[in-house]
């Protein structure tokens, strides 16, 4: 009798847990620069409703290799915007993103992209020295440089790097943001994080793992 009761209770607990997992909320999607979250699980609804994706691009990395959107084809990536002469938020951002990179070093399908917002200064050799100075050895972390207008347009219109002012600033206005942007394998934005806060890096790592598991 006790065994039967135990089996019934155990079955109810397992059913409850599986039901809870089925109803778990995945990471949101973002279509607009004000980062209003959109929660969807149905594939048809996602395809119908989530229109915004990261645009194609082509920039040189720290090794003078031309890098384009194929670098993150079928891969999750994290993007941020820095400049090597920055003495305020960029050092903290780079150190914090290194925490994320080091934590996920065994995941070869995670890419990190750091775009320079002063590309007229940050040529490949400068970026290579910057990467080396921070002890970054991850081959999937690229520091990118190119035409200023192209980088700024990509930052504001594709990555929504300055949140709700993403479309309002002129390309000539200096771009300076602490945000890290998480993008899924289909080039859709799935998260935004304050790159100066180490605590948010823990959330970013968790979200990358969640996204990786969801996209299996």
Backbone bond lengths (Angstrom), bond angles and torsions (degrees), N, CA, C in turn:
res aa  C-N    CA-C-N  psi(-1)  N-CA   C-N-CA  omega(-1)  CA-C   N-CA-C  phi
1 X - - - 1.477 - - 1.525 110.65 -
2 X 1.359 115.45 -48.55 1.466 118.79 -179.01 1.526 111.19 -63.71
3 X 1.362 113.99 -34.56 1.460 118.34 179.26 1.521 111.30 -65.50
4 X 1.322 116.69 -39.91 1.470 121.57 178.97 1.522 110.61 -64.26
5 X 1.342 115.43 -45.06 1.471 120.14 178.45 1.520 110.14 -60.74
6 X 1.349 116.18 -42.56 1.461 120.62 -179.67 1.531 111.31 -61.28
7 X 1.335 115.46 -43.41 1.470 119.91 180.00 1.520 111.98 -64.49
8 X 1.341 115.97 -38.65 1.476 120.06 179.04 1.523 110.32 -65.50
9 X 1.345 116.47 -46.17 1.475 120.99 179.90 1.525 110.18 -62.39
10 X 1.340 115.78 -44.02 1.472 119.88 179.70 1.523 111.16 -61.07
11 X 1.319 116.91 -40.93 1.469 121.39 179.30 1.519 111.41 -63.74
12 X 1.337 115.56 -40.70 1.464 120.09 178.97 1.515 110.95 -64.37
13 X 1.347 116.71 -40.80 1.459 120.90 179.51 1.518 110.60 -64.20
14 X 1.334 116.42 -45.39 1.464 120.63 179.43 1.520 111.23 -62.79
15 X 1.326 116.42 -41.61 1.466 121.01 178.51 1.520 110.54 -62.41
16 X 1.343 114.73 -42.34 1.465 120.23 179.92 1.515 110.92 -63.02
17 X 1.347 116.48 -43.67 1.455 120.81 -179.04 1.522 111.58 -65.26
18 X 1.352 116.49 -44.41 1.460 119.94 -179.30 1.512 110.98 -65.56
19 X 1.328 116.12 -35.94 1.462 120.36 178.38 1.515 110.54 -66.11
20 X 1.360 114.84 -38.75 1.456 119.57 178.60 1.520 110.69 -64.69
21 X 1.339 116.20 -40.82 1.457 119.83 178.77 1.517 111.02 -64.25
22 X 1.332 116.91 -40.27 1.464 120.76 -179.84 1.518 111.78 -62.68
23 X 1.341 115.20 -31.91 1.460 119.46 -177.44 1.520 113.10 -92.40
24 X 1.351 117.09 4.06 1.462 119.81 -178.60 1.525 109.87 -63.73
25 X 1.316 115.36 145.05 1.461 121.05 -177.15 1.522 109.79 -91.92
26 X 1.312 116.70 122.54 1.455 121.34 178.27 1.528 109.28 -74.83
27 X 1.327 115.89 176.93 1.467 119.63 177.99 1.527 109.50 -64.38
28 X 1.320 116.96 145.75 1.465 119.96 -179.69 1.524 111.99 -73.76
29 X 1.312 115.08 169.53 1.461 123.46 171.98 1.525 107.36 -109.81
30 X 1.341 115.19 157.77 1.463 119.85 179.31 1.523 109.35 -132.29
31 X 1.329 115.43 123.25 1.457 122.00 179.71 1.521 113.49 -104.80
32 X 1.331 116.22 -19.68 1.465 120.96 -171.49 1.527 111.76 -125.17
33 X 1.349 117.53 156.03 1.467 120.73 -179.07 1.523 114.38 -69.68
34 X 1.329 118.41 -8.91 1.474 119.76 174.94 1.532 111.10 -86.59
35 X 1.316 116.49 1.69 1.470 123.38 176.17 1.528 112.81 54.35
36 X 1.301 115.62 47.11 1.460 119.95 170.94 1.526 107.72 -76.62
37 X 1.349 118.15 120.15 1.463 120.06 -176.10 1.522 112.81 -72.15
38 X 1.321 115.53 140.01 1.461 122.35 176.35 1.523 107.51 -120.85
39 X 1.330 116.41 116.35 1.456 120.91 -178.24 1.534 109.55 -100.94
40 X 1.323 114.86 115.87 1.456 120.94 179.29 1.524 109.59 -140.10
41 X 1.335 116.32 144.28 1.453 120.49 176.19 1.526 111.97 -120.53
42 X 1.321 116.25 -28.10 1.452 120.98 -178.85 1.536 110.25 -71.66
43 X 1.324 116.70 125.79 1.463 121.49 -175.41 1.529 112.59 -61.21
44 X 1.321 116.30 -38.30 1.468 120.18 179.58 1.524 110.12 -66.06
45 X 1.331 116.34 -41.21 1.467 121.00 179.57 1.524 110.55 -66.86
46 X 1.323 116.53 -38.75 1.469 120.63 178.29 1.523 110.08 -62.71
47 X 1.334 115.50 -47.15 1.466 120.07 -179.70 1.522 111.54 -62.52
48 X 1.318 116.29 -35.99 1.463 121.42 -178.04 1.532 112.31 -76.89
49 X 1.328 116.83 -36.43 1.467 120.44 -169.30 1.526 114.59 -100.17
50 X 1.320 117.85 -29.81 1.465 120.45 -175.57 1.521 109.28 -95.45
51 X 1.302 114.87 99.03 1.460 121.34 -174.76 1.524 113.36 -98.51
52 X 1.331 116.15 -25.37 1.469 118.75 -172.71 1.526 111.57 -80.43
53 X 1.330 116.31 130.48 1.467 122.46 174.52 1.530 109.26 -138.06
54 X 1.320 115.63 162.91 1.463 120.88 178.19 1.523 109.44 -71.02
55 X 1.321 116.41 130.23 1.468 121.57 -177.64 1.531 111.73 -71.36
56 X 1.314 115.86 159.39 1.458 121.28 175.91 1.525 110.21 -66.70
57 X 1.322 116.47 153.48 1.464 120.97 -178.97 1.519 109.75 -154.73
58 X 1.318 116.37 171.90 1.454 121.99 175.55 1.525 108.80 -154.92
59 X 1.338 117.13 113.39 1.462 122.79 -178.83 1.521 110.32 -137.65
60 X 1.336 115.92 160.96 1.458 121.10 174.50 1.519 109.78 -85.49
61 X 1.345 115.99 141.83 1.461 118.32 174.57 1.523 110.11 -97.62
62 X 1.318 116.91 -172.71 1.463 122.79 -175.33 1.529 112.71 -64.35
63 X 1.311 117.46 -17.25 1.467 121.38 178.25 1.521 112.18 -102.34
64 X 1.343 116.03 14.62 1.466 122.88 -179.86 1.527 111.88 63.47
65 X 1.318 116.33 26.39 1.465 122.13 175.95 1.521 108.79 -96.85
66 X 1.321 116.19 133.40 1.460 120.12 -179.90 1.529 109.36 -73.10
67 X 1.326 114.58 121.98 1.459 121.85 -177.71 1.526 109.16 -114.46
68 X 1.340 116.63 132.43 1.465 119.87 175.16 1.526 109.90 -129.60
69 X 1.318 116.07 -169.24 1.465 120.96 -175.31 1.532 113.25 -61.55
70 X 1.321 117.57 -16.77 1.464 119.80 179.38 1.527 112.25 -67.06
71 X 1.331 116.30 -16.84 1.465 119.75 -179.98 1.526 111.12 -64.74
72 X 1.348 116.74 -26.15 1.464 118.02 177.50 1.533 112.17 -117.22
73 X 1.323 116.56 25.53 1.456 119.66 176.33 1.531 109.49 -63.19
74 X 1.326 115.64 125.51 1.469 122.58 -177.74 1.526 112.70 59.20
75 X 1.328 115.95 26.70 1.464 121.29 178.69 1.531 110.57 -131.87
76 X 1.306 115.47 150.60 1.465 121.90 172.26 1.526 107.47 -78.66
77 X 1.335 117.34 142.91 1.462 117.48 173.66 1.516 112.33 -140.43
78 X 1.330 113.72 155.99 1.465 122.83 176.97 1.517 107.30 -118.93
79 X 1.325 116.51 130.67 1.463 121.18 -178.83 1.525 110.76 -119.12
80 X 1.329 115.24 145.27 1.466 120.23 169.66 1.524 109.05 -146.45
81 X 1.319 115.63 172.87 1.464 121.42 -174.12 1.516 109.06 -130.69
82 X 1.336 114.98 119.97 1.466 120.38 -173.04 1.529 110.04 -135.80
83 X 1.331 117.15 174.56 1.453 121.20 164.96 1.513 108.37 -146.22
84 X 1.314 116.60 143.09 1.457 121.69 -167.67 1.525 113.73 -67.63
85 X 1.316 117.41 -24.73 1.472 120.32 -179.37 1.519 112.32 -90.56
86 X 1.312 117.45 2.98 1.465 122.33 -179.38 1.532 109.85 -67.32
87 X 1.331 115.18 130.69 1.462 119.95 179.53 1.506 112.81 -111.19
88 X 1.338 116.69 6.00 1.465 119.26 -176.64 1.525 111.00 -106.71
89 X 1.327 117.98 -90.02 1.468 120.31 -172.00 1.531 114.43 -89.33
90 X 1.321 117.91 -22.67 1.468 120.08 -173.16 1.531 114.67 -63.31
91 X 1.345 118.88 -42.06 1.472 117.62 177.26 1.527 112.85 -58.51
92 X 1.335 116.78 -43.99 1.473 120.46 178.86 1.522 110.55 -64.83
93 X 1.324 116.87 -40.75 1.463 120.75 179.51 1.521 111.28 -62.17
94 X 1.328 116.10 -43.71 1.461 120.02 -178.24 1.526 110.97 -67.09
95 X 1.322 116.67 -42.92 1.474 120.27 177.62 1.525 111.08 -62.83
96 X 1.323 116.62 -40.19 1.462 120.28 -179.16 1.527 111.94 -69.85
97 X 1.325 116.35 -39.48 1.467 118.56 178.48 1.531 110.38 -68.55
98 X 1.333 116.60 -29.03 1.467 120.18 175.57 1.532 110.45 -64.74
99 X 1.328 117.03 -34.30 1.463 120.75 176.11 1.529 109.44 -59.60
100 X 1.320 115.43 -44.44 1.462 120.75 179.13 1.526 110.34 -65.40
101 X 1.321 115.92 -46.76 1.463 121.29 -179.77 1.527 111.40 -59.81
102 X 1.327 116.33 -45.62 1.470 120.16 -179.31 1.529 111.65 -66.14
103 X 1.327 116.17 -35.02 1.464 120.65 -179.23 1.525 111.60 -69.12
104 X 1.333 116.38 -25.75 1.460 121.11 -176.40 1.522 112.32 -114.95
105 X 1.322 115.65 25.52 1.465 119.86 -173.67 1.524 114.22 -62.90
106 X 1.335 116.15 -22.36 1.467 119.53 178.99 1.529 112.41 -85.10
107 X 1.324 116.79 -6.07 1.472 121.55 179.23 1.531 109.43 -95.58
108 X 1.299 115.92 99.52 1.468 120.77 -175.67 1.524 113.05 -76.02
109 X 1.344 116.85 -8.98 1.461 119.56 -178.53 1.526 112.02 -102.30
110 X 1.347 115.95 22.68 1.466 121.75 173.14 1.522 108.25 -113.96
111 X 1.321 117.54 124.54 1.462 122.59 -177.28 1.528 109.83 -114.95
112 X 1.331 115.80 142.41 1.464 121.95 177.01 1.530 108.59 -118.35
113 X 1.327 116.15 130.49 1.459 121.98 -179.30 1.516 109.88 -124.89
114 X 1.327 116.38 117.63 1.469 121.56 176.15 1.523 108.09 -111.65
115 X 1.326 115.79 107.61 1.461 121.91 -177.99 1.531 109.83 -89.04
116 X 1.318 117.21 133.39 1.464 120.42 176.71 1.526 110.37 -80.51
117 X 1.326 116.05 133.17 1.467 120.69 176.68 1.531 111.27 -95.85
118 X 1.340 116.18 1.41 1.472 120.73 170.61 1.533 107.68 -126.31
119 X 1.329 116.48 63.66 1.466 119.86 -174.77 1.523 113.60 -65.25
120 X 1.331 117.81 -20.18 1.458 120.62 177.60 1.539 110.57 -70.75
121 X 1.334 117.12 -17.14 1.466 122.69 176.26 1.527 110.25 -103.97
122 X 1.318 115.44 -43.53 1.467 121.31 -172.90 1.521 111.82 -87.09
123 X 1.334 115.36 77.89 1.458 119.09 173.71 1.533 108.96 -78.56
124 X 1.316 118.92 172.77 1.462 119.99 -176.27 1.525 115.17 -53.82
125 X 1.321 117.90 -40.87 1.469 119.91 -178.54 1.515 111.82 -66.15
126 X 1.328 117.12 -36.83 1.465 121.38 177.06 1.523 109.69 -66.05
127 X 1.328 116.71 -43.17 1.457 121.36 179.40 1.524 111.34 -66.58
128 X 1.322 117.01 -36.45 1.468 120.66 178.49 1.522 110.62 -63.80
129 X 1.327 116.69 -42.40 1.467 121.21 177.73 1.519 110.40 -65.23
130 X 1.338 116.55 -40.53 1.469 121.81 179.26 1.532 110.03 -61.45
131 X 1.304 116.82 -45.84 1.468 121.42 178.92 1.522 111.02 -61.65
132 X 1.305 116.01 -42.68 1.460 121.22 179.91 1.521 111.61 -66.18
133 X 1.332 117.02 -40.36 1.466 121.42 -178.45 1.528 112.14 -61.41
134 X 1.324 116.44 -27.26 1.464 120.50 179.54 1.537 111.97 -94.25
135 X 1.316 116.12 5.33 1.454 120.01 177.86 1.512 113.86 66.05
136 X 1.318 116.12 30.78 1.472 120.78 -178.76 1.527 109.31 -87.87
137 X 1.317 115.74 117.90 1.468 121.01 -178.20 1.529 112.74 -113.30
138 X 1.328 116.65 -3.98 1.459 121.35 -178.94 1.536 110.23 -63.65
139 X 1.334 116.31 118.02 1.462 120.88 -178.78 1.527 111.98 -71.37
140 X 1.327 116.31 -16.21 1.464 120.72 178.79 1.528 112.53 -93.97
141 X 1.329 116.44 13.21 1.468 121.05 175.45 1.526 107.40 -110.99
142 X 1.316 115.95 110.90 1.459 121.79 -177.34 1.523 111.05 -108.80
143 X 1.328 115.56 134.50 1.462 122.25 172.75 1.518 106.58 -102.61
144 X 1.337 116.53 120.85 1.460 121.22 -166.30 1.527 113.28 -114.37
145 X 1.314 115.04 144.38 1.453 121.67 177.45 1.529 109.75 -139.06
146 X 1.318 116.10 155.59 1.464 121.02 -178.71 1.509 110.08 178.47
147 X 1.311 116.76 -151.54 1.459 120.62 179.47 1.528 110.02 -72.39
148 X 1.319 115.67 133.89 1.462 121.09 -177.59 1.524 111.79 -56.44
149 X 1.311 118.07 -49.40 1.468 121.65 -176.16 1.521 111.04 -60.57
150 X 1.320 116.60 -37.71 1.469 120.97 -178.76 1.528 110.86 -69.55
151 X 1.332 115.94 -43.48 1.473 120.44 178.20 1.521 110.56 -64.13
152 X 1.322 116.81 -44.19 1.462 120.47 -177.75 1.527 111.53 -66.46
153 X 1.320 115.71 -38.26 1.464 119.85 177.98 1.528 110.29 -65.46
154 X 1.315 116.02 -43.51 1.463 120.29 179.09 1.529 110.10 -63.08
155 X 1.319 116.28 -41.93 1.469 121.13 -179.08 1.517 111.82 -61.90
156 X 1.316 116.25 -47.52 1.463 120.30 -172.08 1.524 112.85 -85.74
157 X 1.308 117.62 -36.55 1.461 119.23 -174.52 1.530 113.41 -95.15
158 X 1.320 117.29 -26.13 1.465 119.60 179.49 1.526 111.81 -99.32
159 X 1.344 115.86 -51.15 1.464 119.67 -177.07 1.529 113.74 -88.79
160 X 1.342 117.55 -8.41 1.471 120.85 -177.02 1.529 109.73 52.31
161 X 1.330 116.53 43.24 1.463 122.04 -169.89 1.517 113.97 -61.38
162 X 1.315 117.32 -24.89 1.466 119.44 179.17 1.524 111.48 -111.23
163 X 1.309 115.85 32.85 1.461 123.68 176.78 1.524 112.83 53.17
164 X 1.350 116.52 -128.42 1.457 119.69 -170.04 1.514 113.95 -70.01
165 X 1.354 117.72 -10.66 1.463 118.81 176.42 1.527 110.55 -96.44
166 X 1.311 115.31 14.27 1.456 120.51 -175.30 1.510 115.17 -53.29
167 X 1.326 117.72 -37.00 1.461 119.74 -177.23 1.525 113.07 -102.35
168 X 1.325 117.61 -4.32 1.459 119.01 -171.51 1.525 113.94 -92.98
169 X 1.335 118.06 -20.42 1.456 119.36 -177.31 1.518 111.79 -85.35
170 X 1.319 114.45 143.73 1.453 120.68 175.54 1.525 108.78 -74.22
171 X 1.331 116.98 149.53 1.460 120.82 -176.71 1.526 112.81 -63.48
172 X 1.333 116.77 -17.91 1.462 120.17 179.50 1.528 112.29 -80.20
173 X 1.328 117.56 -18.11 1.459 121.06 179.92 1.518 110.33 -75.82
174 X 1.332 116.08 137.06 1.458 121.43 -174.20 1.520 111.74 -63.32
175 X 1.316 115.15 136.15 1.457 122.26 -179.83 1.525 109.20 -97.56
176 X 1.321 116.45 121.23 1.461 120.76 179.47 1.519 108.03 -146.99
177 X 1.314 116.66 108.00 1.451 120.63 -174.96 1.519 110.87 -140.99
178 X 1.327 115.97 146.15 1.461 121.61 178.90 1.527 112.25 -92.69
179 X 1.305 118.40 3.28 1.457 121.03 -171.32 1.533 114.22 -80.20
180 X 1.339 114.09 140.22 1.462 122.34 166.90 1.529 106.33 -104.78
181 X 1.314 116.32 137.78 1.462 121.60 -178.34 1.527 109.36 -115.48
182 X 1.327 115.89 126.14 1.465 121.96 177.74 1.522 109.39 -97.31
183 X 1.329 116.39 127.98 1.460 122.28 -175.90 1.537 109.56 -127.06
184 X 1.322 116.38 135.68 1.462 119.65 -176.90 1.533 112.50 -83.93
185 X 1.336 116.39 -177.55 1.463 121.74 -175.47 1.521 113.28 -65.85
186 X 1.320 116.40 -16.80 1.468 121.13 178.30 1.530 112.41 -101.18
187 X 1.341 115.98 17.55 1.467 123.65 175.97 1.526 113.13 66.81
188 X 1.349 116.57 27.67 1.461 121.62 179.97 1.523 109.62 -105.81
189 X 1.329 116.66 137.27 1.464 121.63 -177.93 1.519 110.13 -71.17
190 X 1.355 115.54 130.95 1.453 120.28 -177.17 1.524 113.62 -125.27
191 X 1.347 118.13 -6.15 1.456 118.42 179.52 1.515 112.48 -170.98
192 X 1.329 115.95 154.25 1.461 122.97 175.90 1.520 107.97 -134.80
193 X 1.351 116.23 139.27 1.459 121.17 -172.67 1.524 109.83 -140.97
194 X 1.318 115.92 149.51 1.459 121.48 175.81 1.525 107.70 -82.47
195 X 1.315 115.89 109.31 1.457 121.25 -174.66 1.511 115.38 -70.69
196 X 1.319 117.26 -9.53 1.466 119.85 178.79 1.527 112.30 -88.91
197 X 1.324 116.67 -9.26 1.469 121.15 -176.18 1.521 110.75 -105.66
198 X 1.322 116.59 116.28 1.453 120.83 -178.40 1.524 111.76 -62.61
199 X 1.332 116.27 -33.41 1.457 120.55 179.62 1.527 111.48 -60.08
200 X 1.336 116.44 -35.74 1.465 120.00 -179.89 1.524 112.22 -71.33
201 X 1.337 116.14 -19.69 1.462 119.16 177.11 1.527 110.60 -68.39
202 X 1.328 115.93 -33.13 1.469 119.70 175.65 1.528 110.20 -62.34
203 X 1.335 115.79 -41.01 1.463 120.29 178.02 1.521 111.05 -67.01
204 X 1.331 115.99 -40.10 1.463 120.37 178.96 1.528 110.77 -62.07
205 X 1.320 117.07 -44.50 1.466 121.06 178.00 1.530 110.45 -60.16
206 X 1.325 116.13 -46.24 1.471 120.58 178.87 1.527 111.08 -60.37
207 X 1.336 116.05 -41.93 1.463 120.13 -177.96 1.535 111.86 -69.25
208 X 1.321 116.45 -35.84 1.469 119.75 176.89 1.529 109.78 -63.28
209 X 1.336 116.23 -44.15 1.463 120.77 179.09 1.529 110.59 -63.90
210 X 1.338 115.83 -42.30 1.476 120.48 177.37 1.525 110.73 -60.28
211 X 1.319 115.93 -46.31 1.464 121.70 -179.24 1.527 110.14 -64.48
212 X 1.304 116.93 -41.39 1.457 121.39 178.87 1.529 111.22 -61.45
213 X 1.317 116.15 -42.51 1.468 120.78 179.20 1.522 112.00 -69.91
214 X 1.338 116.38 -36.80 1.466 120.75 179.99 1.515 111.80 -67.10
215 X 1.337 116.21 -30.33 1.457 119.96 -173.01 1.518 113.21 -95.61
216 X 1.322 117.25 9.42 1.468 120.42 178.36 1.533 110.17 -67.58
